């Protein structure tokens, strides 16, 4: 079968893998890093059913709302599961 379209073999941008746009994820990350987990949840919730990063950050935000990190928290998540 002949295809007249040229194939683009360039890597995709991160936003092409996400259910919501990069600006939405970026804003969610800003709130996450500022420890504003309720606000971050709103942004990550937009992509939760379609992309793994949004689901991951939703879980983290929910956990951190119930178990606030220490005052000197630097935004790093240490996984307790393998």
Order of alpha helices (4+ residues) and beta strands (2+ residues): alpha-alpha-alpha
